[in-house]
Amino acid sequence: MKVEIWSDVMCPFCYIGKRRFEDALQDFEHKDEVEIEWKSFQLNPDLETDPSININQYLSDKKGWTLDHAEQMNTRVTQMAAEAGLTYHLDKAVVANSFKAHRFSHLAKKHGLGIEAEEQLFKAYFTDSKNIDNNETLIALGEQIGLDKAEVKQVLESEEFAEDVNHDIDKAQYLGIQGVPFFVLNNKYAVSGAQAVPVFEQTLQKAFEDWQLESAKPKLEVIDGDACGPDGNC
């Protein structure tokens, strides 16, 4: 059964949602039959990378919040992350456009390392305070998960996989996805946001049962010949 997950690297709830989904999947009886594919989404495609700006100041300026309110919001999110077993250093997060990171993720997906890439990108941004729009950062992450350094460098210095990223974003728009994380299970069930583990557990079970029923339907090998259609035309 396939699970597609739309997310953005700089989305704090996406990393939390990832952990909660993984916790649900860990105890799922049929986890070995679940295929996970990460999809690209950009919360702020026009964002300009600026390592000199503090994330609290950026949110204050962008959303019109006071600096104190931005800090309080990030403190609350950091606490939520800790409850999911994650360490956030949002006060040190580098304000960076995520498009290049998404291209990197698609390269990793090509080599069967999409899940590993997402984990390292999230950790780099939220825990290690890395610039995920920086080539050297992404090359180092690529080496960590087993990608070829020269290939990662070549991809980052080109526009390769840009179409793949845009295709994911276009599909998200087609599906009406307005926020992330967004989980689509068996192309039939959807979970929006970093829901509690039991929500993922219940949805996994329901989607898998449907998938099993669909898989059990007889597959017919059809040999075409003369026939009449349901409208009576022959």
C-alpha positions in Angstrom: 0.0 0.0 0.0 1.3 3.4 -0.9 1.5 6.4 1.4 2.3 9.8 -0.2 3.4 12.6 2.2 3.5 16.2 1.1 5.8 18.4 3.2 8.2 21.3 3.3 11.7 21.0 4.9 11.1 24.2 6.9 7.7 23.2 8.3 8.1 22.4 12.0 4.9 20.3 12.1 6.1 18.2 9.1 9.0 16.8 11.2 6.6 16.2 14.1 4.1 14.6 11.8 6.8 12.4 10.4 7.7 11.1 13.8 4.1 10.5 14.8 3.4 8.6 11.6 6.5 6.6 12.1 5.5 5.7 15.6 2.1 4.5 14.3 3.7 2.6 11.5 6.2 0.9 13.8 3.4 -1.0 15.6 1.4 -1.6 12.4 1.1 -5.3 11.7 1.6 -4.9 8.0 4.3 -2.2 8.0 6.4 -4.2 5.6 3.7 -3.9 2.9 3.6 -0.1 3.2 5.5 2.0 0.6 6.2 5.6 1.6 6.9 8.4 -0.9 7.7 12.0 0.1 6.3 14.8 -2.1 7.5 18.4 -2.4 5.6 21.4 -1.1 6.7 25.0 -0.6 5.1 27.1 2.1 6.8 30.2 1.0 8.2 29.8 -2.6 9.3 33.5 -2.7 11.3 33.3 0.5 14.9 34.6 0.0 17.6 32.8 1.9 19.2 35.1 4.5 21.3 33.5 7.2 21.7 36.8 9.0 18.0 36.9 10.0 16.8 35.3 13.2 13.7 33.0 12.6 11.8 34.8 15.3 12.5 38.2 13.6 11.5 36.8 10.2 8.2 35.5 11.5 7.6 38.8 13.3 8.2 40.8 10.1 6.3 38.4 7.8 3.2 37.8 10.0 3.1 41.1 11.8 3.6 39.5 15.1 5.4 41.0 18.0 8.9 39.5 18.6 7.7 38.1 22.0 4.7 36.4 20.3 7.0 34.8 17.7 9.3 33.5 20.4 6.3 32.1 22.4 5.0 30.3 19.3 8.4 28.8 18.6 8.7 27.7 22.2 5.4 25.9 22.0 6.4 24.1 18.8 9.7 23.2 20.4 7.9 21.6 23.3 5.6 19.7 20.9 8.7 18.4 19.0 10.3 17.3 22.3 7.2 15.3 23.1 7.7 13.5 19.8 11.4 12.8 20.6 12.8 15.6 18.5 15.2 18.4 19.4 14.5 21.8 17.9 16.7 24.9 18.0 14.3 27.3 16.3 16.1 30.3 17.7 19.1 29.3 15.6 17.3 28.1 12.4 18.6 29.5 9.2 16.0 31.3 7.1 16.3 29.5 3.7 14.4 28.8 0.6 13.6 25.1 0.4 13.4 24.6 -3.4 17.0 23.3 -3.7 16.5 21.0 -0.8 13.5 19.5 -2.6 15.5 18.9 -5.7 18.1 17.2 -3.5 15.3 15.0 -2.1 14.2 14.0 -5.6 17.7 13.0 -6.4 17.8 10.8 -3.3 14.4 9.3 -4.2 15.9 8.3 -7.6 18.4 6.2 -5.7 15.8 4.8 -3.2 16.9 7.1 -0.4 14.0 9.4 -0.3 13.1 8.7 3.3 16.7 9.0 4.5 17.0 12.3 2.7 13.9 13.7 4.4 15.1 12.7 7.8 18.5 14.3 7.3 17.0 17.5 5.8 14.7 18.0 8.8 17.5 17.3 11.3 19.8 19.7 9.5 17.3 22.5 9.6 15.6 22.1 13.0 18.3 20.4 15.1 21.7 21.3 13.6 20.8 24.8 12.4 22.2 24.2 8.9 21.5 26.3 5.8 19.4 23.8 3.6 19.8 26.1 0.6 23.6 25.8 0.7 25.3 23.4 -1.7 28.0 22.3 0.7 25.4 21.5 3.3 23.4 19.4 0.9 26.5 17.6 -0.5 27.5 16.6 3.0 24.0 15.3 3.7 24.1 13.4 0.5 27.3 11.7 1.5 25.8 10.8 4.9 23.0 8.8 3.2 25.2 7.2 0.6 24.8 9.5 -2.5 27.7 10.1 -4.8 29.3 13.5 -3.9 30.0 14.4 -7.6 26.4 13.6 -8.6 24.9 15.7 -5.9 27.2 18.6 -6.8 26.3 18.3 -10.5 22.6 18.2 -9.7 22.7 21.2 -7.3 24.7 23.3 -9.9 22.0 22.6 -12.5 18.2 22.8 -12.6 17.8 19.0 -12.5 14.7 17.7 -10.7 13.1 21.2 -10.8 10.3 19.8 -12.9 9.8 17.0 -10.4 9.4 19.4 -7.5 7.0 21.6 -9.5 5.0 18.5 -10.5 4.5 17.6 -6.8 3.5 21.2 -6.0 1.0 21.2 -9.0 -0.5 17.9 -7.8 -0.9 19.3 -4.4 -2.9 22.2 -5.8 -5.0 19.8 -7.9 -5.8 17.8 -4.7 -6.6 21.0 -2.8 -3.8 20.7 -0.4 -3.3 24.0 1.3 -1.1 23.0 4.3 1.4 20.4 5.2 2.1 17.8 6.4 -0.5 16.0 4.3 -0.7 12.3 4.1 -2.5 10.4 1.4 -3.0 6.6 2.0 -3.9 4.3 -0.8 -4.9 7.3 -2.9 -8.2 7.3 -1.0 -7.7 8.4 2.7 -6.1 11.6 3.8 -4.7 12.9 7.1 -4.0 16.6 7.3 -1.5 17.9 9.8 0.6 16.4 12.6 -2.2 14.4 14.0 -1.9 12.2 17.1 -0.5 8.7 16.7 -3.9 7.0 17.2 -5.3 8.9 14.2 -2.5 7.6 12.0 -3.0 4.1 13.5 -6.7 4.0 12.7 -6.2 5.5 9.2 -3.5 3.0 8.4 -5.7 0.1 9.4 -8.7 1.4 7.4 -6.7 2.2 4.3 -4.9 -1.2 4.4 -8.1 -3.1 4.7 -9.4 -1.4 1.7 -6.2 -2.0 -0.2 -6.4 -5.7 0.6 -9.9 -5.9 -0.7 -8.9 -4.2 -3.9 -5.9 -6.4 -4.3 -8.1 -9.5 -3.8 -10.3 -8.7 -6.7 -9.7 -11.1 -9.6 -7.4 -9.8 -12.3 -8.7 -10.8 -15.7 -6.5 -11.3 -18.8 -8.6 -9.9 -21.6 -8.3 -11.0 -25.2 -10.1 -8.5 -27.3 -12.6 -9.6 -30.0 -15.9 -8.7 -31.5 -18.3 -7.6 -28.8 -21.3 -5.4 -28.0 -21.2 -2.4 -25.7 -23.6 -1.6 -22.8 -25.4 0.9 -25.1 -26.3 -1.9 -27.5 -23.8 -0.9 -30.2 -22.1 -3.8 -31.8 
